[in-house]
Structure formats: structure tokens, C-alpha cells
């Protein structure tokens, strides 16, 4: 049996209808609810979630003879996508206001593009962003190590042998625990054996 709505129900229903019609009204000129417009307005929490799934905090230690210790610490933040999704990388770049969108690699799966950030000035901004908008997956641990290394580099600790050793040990705990050429180099092994004697 259907109940007859009361006058207060009628006013509430009309008030809700009025509110919804005003708040969801589409202005054809503004296109406020289109999919393109939603993606143009990426927000910080969306970016953090996207990075949880698609981002990478990476630090390499490269042998470069012209460096004072013969090694270079190269931190970078990357998000890789198939080239068909390059627009999202461009929007993330626009959100931050720095970084590059470049080809990451091309193979039988097609071309992949990456949003990449290097350089301490911009990487400090990335660290600040993810300190505020925390990651929720195992990537959070990689970020924490990454942030430690950036802090050490800000204080020029990477320019000392002890600092480089400390960074190498931290990096060896990141991602899939890479074997670093730095940790395997004969010079590093000789220095480590001298300290343990």
C-alpha cells in the first residue's frame, strides 16, 4: 500500500530537487562535468593514489671518473605509461610545474613515456608533496628511503666516502633490492675490509 506523502515530505523533496537541479546544472559553455574537465583538474590525492600504482622512486649510483669520489648519486622520480596515456603524464607535469615527459622505451609492446623529475630543487618539492599526501602501498617504504637520501644530499653527505656508503646501503633496500655496482666495486670492498679489521 502506498502512503500519501505529508506536506513536510513534499517540501523536503522539492527542496532536494531544487538543490540538485542547481548544483548539477550543466552550463553548455563551461562543460563542468565532462570527463576531460575532471582530468584537467587533477588533485593531490588522486596523484598520490596514481603514484602508488604507477610511480617509482629510483636512485642509481653511477661510476663517473670525473666525480670527486668517482661515483655519482642520481635520484629521480618517474611515472611510466603507454604512449596512448601520455596526456595524464602531461597533466601531472602541469600540476607540479616541473619535470619532463619523454620516451622511456620502445619495444614489441609499443612506446612507453615517462614523467621524470631530477635535480635536488624539484625532488625536494616531490618529497614535500608525498610527506603531505602519503602513499598507502609498499611504495611508501621506498619513498621514505628516497626522502632520506635526498636529505643526505641536501647536506652534501653524498660527497664523502662514508656518506656514499650510507646512501648505497639505503638504496640496496629499495624496490627489489638491487645489487649495486658501487657496493660490489673492488675499491668499496677494500675500504670495507679495512674497517672490519
C-alpha positions in Angstrom: 0.0 0.0 0.0 1.4 3.4 -0.9 1.5 6.1 1.7 0.4 9.6 0.9 3.3 12.0 1.4 2.9 14.6 4.1 3.3 18.3 3.5 6.8 18.2 5.2 7.9 15.3 2.9 6.7 17.3 -0.1 8.7 20.4 0.9 11.8 18.4 1.6 11.6 16.5 -1.7 11.1 19.8 -3.6 14.0 21.4 -1.7 16.3 18.4 -2.6 15.1 18.6 -6.2 15.8 22.3 -6.3 19.3 21.9 -4.7 20.2 19.1 -7.1 19.0 20.9 -10.1 21.1 24.0 -9.2 24.2 22.1 -8.1 24.2 19.7 -11.1 23.1 22.2 -13.7 25.2 22.0 -16.8 26.3 25.1 -18.5 27.0 24.1 -22.0 29.7 26.7 -22.3 31.6 25.5 -19.2 31.1 21.7 -19.6 31.8 21.4 -15.9 31.1 17.7 -15.6 32.8 16.4 -18.7 35.5 13.7 -18.4 38.1 15.9 -19.9 37.4 18.7 -17.4 37.6 16.2 -14.5 41.0 15.0 -15.6 42.3 18.6 -16.2 41.6 19.3 -12.5 43.9 16.5 -11.1 44.0 16.8 -7.3 46.8 15.9 -5.0 45.1 12.8 -3.5 44.4 11.5 -7.0 48.1 12.0 -7.9 49.2 10.2 -4.7 47.0 7.3 -5.5 48.1 7.1 -9.1 51.8 7.2 -8.0 51.0 4.4 -5.5 50.2 2.2 -8.5 52.3 3.6 -11.3 55.2 5.7 -9.8 58.8 4.9 -9.0 61.3 6.5 -6.7 64.7 5.5 -8.1 68.3 6.2 -7.1 71.2 5.0 -9.1 74.9 5.2 -8.2 76.9 5.5 -11.4 80.6 5.2 -11.9 81.8 8.5 -13.4 85.5 9.2 -13.1 85.2 13.0 -13.2 83.3 13.0 -10.0 85.4 13.6 -6.8 84.8 10.1 -5.5 84.4 8.5 -8.9 80.7 7.9 -8.3 77.5 9.9 -8.9 74.3 9.6 -6.9 71.4 10.2 -9.3 67.9 10.2 -7.7 64.8 10.5 -9.8 61.1 10.2 -9.6 59.2 8.6 -12.5 55.8 7.6 -13.7 55.7 5.5 -16.8 52.7 5.0 -19.0 52.0 3.6 -22.5 52.1 6.5 -25.1 48.4 6.3 -25.5 48.1 7.7 -21.9 50.8 10.4 -22.3 48.1 13.1 -21.6 47.9 12.1 -18.0 51.7 12.4 -17.7 51.4 15.9 -19.2 48.7 16.9 -16.7 50.8 15.6 -13.8 53.7 17.7 -15.1 51.5 20.7 -15.4 50.2 20.1 -11.8 53.8 20.2 -10.4 55.1 22.8 -12.9 58.4 21.0 -13.5 59.8 17.7 -14.8 59.9 16.2 -18.3 57.7 13.9 -20.3 60.0 11.8 -22.6 60.1 8.4 -24.2 61.0 5.8 -21.6 61.5 2.8 -24.0 60.0 1.2 -27.2 59.7 -2.5 -27.7 57.2 -5.0 -29.1 54.6 -3.7 -26.6 54.8 -0.2 -28.0 56.3 3.0 -26.8 56.2 4.0 -23.2 56.5 7.6 -22.0 57.6 8.8 -18.6 57.2 11.8 -16.4 60.6 12.2 -14.8 61.9 14.6 -12.2 65.6 15.0 -11.5 67.6 17.7 -9.6 67.5 18.4 -5.9 65.4 21.5 -6.1 62.5 19.8 -7.7 63.0 16.5 -5.9 62.7 18.4 -2.6 59.3 19.6 -3.9 58.3 16.0 -4.7 59.4 14.9 -1.2 57.4 17.7 0.4 54.3 16.6 -1.7 54.5 13.0 -0.6 55.1 13.9 3.0 51.8 15.8 2.9 49.9 13.3 0.7 51.1 9.9 1.9 51.4 6.8 -0.1 49.5 3.7 1.1 51.3 0.8 -0.5 54.7 -0.8 -0.1 55.9 2.1 -2.3 55.7 4.2 0.9 58.9 2.5 2.3 60.7 3.2 -1.0 59.7 6.8 -0.7 60.9 7.0 2.9 64.3 5.8 1.8 64.3 8.1 -1.1 63.5 11.1 1.2 66.4 10.1 3.5 68.8 10.1 0.5 67.5 13.5 -0.7 68.0 14.8 2.9 71.6 13.5 2.9 72.3 15.0 -0.5 70.9 18.4 0.6 73.5 18.3 3.4 76.2 17.2 0.9 76.8 13.9 2.7 77.0 12.1 -0.6 80.3 13.9 -1.3 82.1 11.9 1.4 83.1 8.2 1.2 81.1 7.5 4.4 78.1 9.3 3.1 78.2 7.4 -0.3 78.5 4.1 1.6 75.5 5.0 3.7 73.4 6.0 0.6 74.4 2.8 -1.2 73.2 0.7 1.8 69.9 2.6 1.9 69.5 2.2 -1.9 70.1 -1.5 -1.6 66.9 -1.7 0.5 64.7 0.0 -2.1 62.4 -1.5 -4.7 63.6 -5.0 -5.4 66.8 -4.7 -3.5 69.1 -4.1 -6.5 72.7 -5.2 -6.4 74.6 -2.0 -6.8 77.9 -2.0 -8.8 79.1 0.5 -6.2 78.7 -2.0 -3.4 80.5 -4.6 -5.5 83.4 -2.4 -6.7 86.8 -3.5 -5.6 87.5 -0.1 -4.0 84.4 -0.4 -1.8 85.3 -3.9 -0.8 88.8 -2.9 0.1 87.6 0.0 2.2 85.0 -2.2 4.0 87.6 -4.9 4.8 90.0 -2.3 6.3 87.2 -1.1 8.6 86.3 -4.6 9.8 90.0 -5.5 10.7 
